[in-house]
């Protein structure tokens, strides 16, 4: 078995009186794709945001490649890291957002070069060479000098994926990467993610795309009401779910 790359242990997260995550345990092995399904409000996106410490957990902990995220442990207690140390950790965690989050004032190439130069101290020449290679990989080599507003939603999301890859992350997180796209543009983004899966990129994907989960996931996780209800290989969870809540969800979306 490959080693555990992402380890989520007993994670609780509340917003005021609203308990969104109620003790989530999840392990993702290096080179594998985990797809998280579940109804709106089940805690999927919040869980993803705790993995790179965009949301602080109330209890529990998360480690990536054996390193605690957002905290250090001393004498059996957890102490929150300084912001600059959290930012350094985030360079190992690629995050692709639902709404692309590209910098509108930068060209496509500029969007990809910014973080490697500022966060990783790469030379601009090296960063641009890597960026052009990644744009070619996502089928957008001819768009390097375009601005985000000149691109379709699908193209913008492919740029966002290339930007996340530019930091050579240990894990890629996708939060509903196709939900803001027109239906005819969904396929071009999913094809890029499928290609990444084939090359052994460790990924956690929150999505409603059941067909994608069936084709690409090593593990499908079904969440409901802030808990992992069921997880396993796609054939088990999607075709022969054990839990009534999983069956009820799938009957509505399949």
C-alpha positions as a printed Julia matrix, in Angstrom:
254×3 Matrix{Float64}:
   0.0    0.0     0.0
   1.2    3.52   -0.74
   1.67   5.84    2.2
  -1.05   8.1     3.55
  -0.71  11.58    2.02
  -3.72  13.27    3.65
  -4.8   12.25    7.16
  -7.95  13.86    8.6
  -8.47  12.84   12.22
 -11.55  13.58   14.32
 -12.18  16.97   12.72
 -14.95  19.15   14.15
 -15.87  22.57   12.77
 -18.62  24.93   13.92
 -19.74  28.34   12.77
 -21.29  29.8    15.89
 -23.96  27.32   17.04
 -23.98  25.52   13.68
 -21.91  22.34   13.79
 -20.81  21.7    10.19
 -18.26  18.92   10.71
 -18.98  16.48   13.51
 -15.92  14.27   13.8
 -14.62  13.49   10.32
 -11.95  10.84    9.74
 -10.51  10.42    6.26
  -7.29   9.08    4.77
  -6.11   9.66    1.2
  -3.17   7.66   -0.06
  -0.44   9.11   -2.25
  -1.3    9.0    -5.94
  -4.98   8.23   -5.36
  -8.15  10.17   -6.16
 -10.83  10.56   -3.51
 -14.19  11.93   -4.65
 -16.52  13.37   -2.0
 -20.25  13.31   -2.71
 -23.18  14.47   -0.63
 -26.14  16.84   -0.48
 -25.72  20.61   -0.14
 -24.91  21.53    3.44
 -23.32  18.17    4.25
 -19.93  19.74    5.03
 -18.02  18.75    1.89
 -16.62  22.17    0.99
 -15.92  23.04    4.62
 -13.92  19.83    5.0
 -11.9   20.71    1.91
 -11.19  24.19    3.28
  -9.94  22.75    6.58
  -7.39  20.63    4.7
  -5.42  23.73    3.7
  -6.4   25.68    6.83
  -8.63  28.18    5.06
 -10.97  27.17    7.89
  -9.55  26.46   11.34
 -10.77  23.28   13.0
 -12.35  23.36   16.47
 -11.15  19.87   17.33
  -9.08  17.18   15.68
  -6.16  17.62   13.3
  -5.09  17.27    9.67
  -1.69  16.17    8.4
  -0.3   16.15    4.87
   2.66  13.92    4.14
   3.1   13.51    7.91
   3.15  17.25    8.68
   0.41  18.85   10.79
  -1.41  21.59    8.87
  -1.91  24.92   10.65
  -0.55  23.73   13.98
   2.49  22.4    15.75
   2.36  19.85   18.54
   4.22  20.49   21.77
   3.8   18.62   25.02
   0.64  16.92   23.79
  -1.02  20.24   22.86
  -1.59  21.91   19.51
  -0.49  25.49   18.94
  -1.53  27.44   15.87
   1.23  28.38   13.46
   2.0   31.94   12.43
   0.33  33.06    9.21
   3.62  33.06    7.27
   4.18  29.41    8.22
   0.63  28.48    7.19
   1.18  30.23    3.85
   4.35  28.2     3.36
   2.41  24.99    4.04
  -0.24  26.01    1.52
   2.33  26.02   -1.28
   2.18  22.2    -1.01
  -1.62  22.14   -1.3
  -3.16  23.13   -4.63
  -6.73  24.45   -4.4
  -9.03  24.82   -7.41
 -12.09  26.87   -6.53
 -15.62  26.7    -7.9
 -15.39  30.24   -9.34
 -11.82  30.08  -10.72
 -10.44  32.95   -8.54
  -7.99  34.1   -11.21
  -6.35  37.51  -10.89
  -8.28  39.63  -13.44
  -5.47  42.19  -13.86
  -2.88  39.56  -14.82
  -2.54  37.65  -18.1
  -2.96  33.88  -18.08
   0.83  33.53  -17.96
   1.03  36.09  -15.15
  -1.52  34.12  -13.12
   0.68  31.04  -13.32
   3.98  32.81  -12.65
   2.93  34.92   -9.64
   3.05  32.3    -6.86
   6.19  30.39   -7.93
   8.12  33.67   -8.09
   6.76  35.21   -4.86
   6.25  32.11   -2.69
   8.87  29.68   -4.01
  11.47  32.3    -5.02
  11.77  30.82   -8.51
  13.37  32.92  -11.22
  10.86  34.5   -13.58
  12.46  32.66  -16.52
  12.1   29.27  -14.84
   8.55  30.05  -13.7
   7.53  31.11  -17.22
   9.0   27.96  -18.76
   7.04  25.82  -16.28
   3.89  27.89  -16.85
   4.04  27.47  -20.62
   4.54  23.73  -20.23
   1.5   23.51  -17.93
  -0.65  25.62  -20.26
   0.22  23.21  -23.06
  -0.77  20.33  -20.78
  -4.26  21.79  -20.21
  -4.68  22.67  -23.9
  -4.22  26.44  -23.59
  -0.73  27.09  -24.9
  -2.13  29.75  -27.25
  -3.8   31.72  -24.43
  -0.7   32.75  -22.45
  -1.13  36.46  -23.22
  -4.92  36.57  -22.85
  -6.68  37.99  -19.79
  -9.22  35.92  -17.8
 -12.16  38.03  -19.05
 -11.29  36.95  -22.62
 -11.7   33.25  -21.78
 -14.71  30.97  -21.44
 -15.52  29.55  -18.01
 -14.05  26.2   -18.98
 -10.83  27.84  -20.15
 -10.61  29.87  -16.94
 -10.99  26.73  -14.85
  -8.28  24.97  -16.87
  -6.01  27.96  -16.21
  -6.86  27.67  -12.5
  -5.83  23.99  -12.56
  -2.55  24.86  -14.3
  -1.95  27.62  -11.72
  -2.43  25.12   -8.87
   0.0   22.72  -10.54
   2.64  25.44  -10.94
   3.5   25.1    -7.25
   4.11  21.34   -7.66
   1.75  20.54   -4.78
   1.67  17.28   -2.86
  -2.11  17.21   -3.11
  -4.71  18.96   -5.28
  -8.08  19.96   -3.84
 -11.05  20.64   -6.14
 -14.18  22.31   -4.75
 -17.05  21.69   -7.2
 -14.75  22.49  -10.15
 -17.52  22.28  -12.77
 -20.58  23.63  -10.95
 -20.12  27.22  -12.22
 -19.75  26.09  -15.84
 -22.25  25.87  -18.66
 -23.04  22.19  -19.32
 -21.18  22.08  -22.64
 -17.95  23.22  -20.91
 -17.95  20.64  -18.12
 -16.3   17.9   -20.19
 -13.18  19.89  -21.05
 -12.43  20.5   -17.36
 -13.17  16.92  -16.29
 -10.86  15.66  -19.08
  -7.97  17.65  -17.58
  -8.69  16.23  -14.11
  -8.89  12.7   -15.54
  -5.48  13.23  -17.17
  -4.05  14.29  -13.81
  -5.5   11.16  -12.21
  -3.77   8.99  -14.81
  -0.42  10.57  -13.94
  -0.74   9.73  -10.24
  -1.6   13.15   -8.8
  -3.07  12.89   -5.29
  -6.47  14.58   -5.41
  -9.56  15.21   -3.34
 -12.5   16.25   -5.52
 -15.82  17.55   -4.21
 -18.3   17.15   -7.05
 -21.82  16.21   -8.1
 -20.52  14.45  -11.23
 -21.38  10.81  -10.47
 -20.07   9.53  -13.82
 -16.72  11.17  -13.15
 -16.61   9.6    -9.67
 -17.32   6.17  -11.13
 -14.63   6.52  -13.79
 -11.8    8.24  -11.91
 -12.09   7.78   -8.14
 -10.09   5.22   -6.2
 -12.32   5.98   -3.22
 -15.79   7.52   -3.1
 -16.79   9.21    0.16
 -20.43  10.02    0.9
 -20.97  12.77    3.46
 -24.19  13.84    5.11
 -24.89  16.1     8.09
 -21.2   16.73    8.83
 -20.19  13.07    8.92
 -18.63  10.5     6.6
 -21.54   8.09    6.21
 -19.92   5.66    3.81
 -16.72   5.24    1.83
 -15.16   2.65   -0.42
 -14.43   1.8    -4.06
 -16.83   3.41   -6.57
 -18.5    0.11   -7.43
 -19.33  -0.53   -3.78
 -20.58   2.94   -2.82
 -22.35   3.85   -6.07
 -23.75   0.47   -7.11
 -24.28  -1.3    -3.79
 -24.44   1.31   -0.99
 -24.86  -0.06    2.52
 -26.48   2.97    4.13
 -30.03   4.21    3.64
 -28.85   7.84    3.45
 -26.45   6.98    0.62
 -29.18   5.1    -1.24
 -31.61   8.01   -0.83
 -29.06  10.52   -2.15
 -28.09   8.41   -5.14
 -31.73   7.73   -6.05
 -32.16  11.51   -6.52
 -29.03  12.13   -8.58
 -28.67   9.0   -10.72
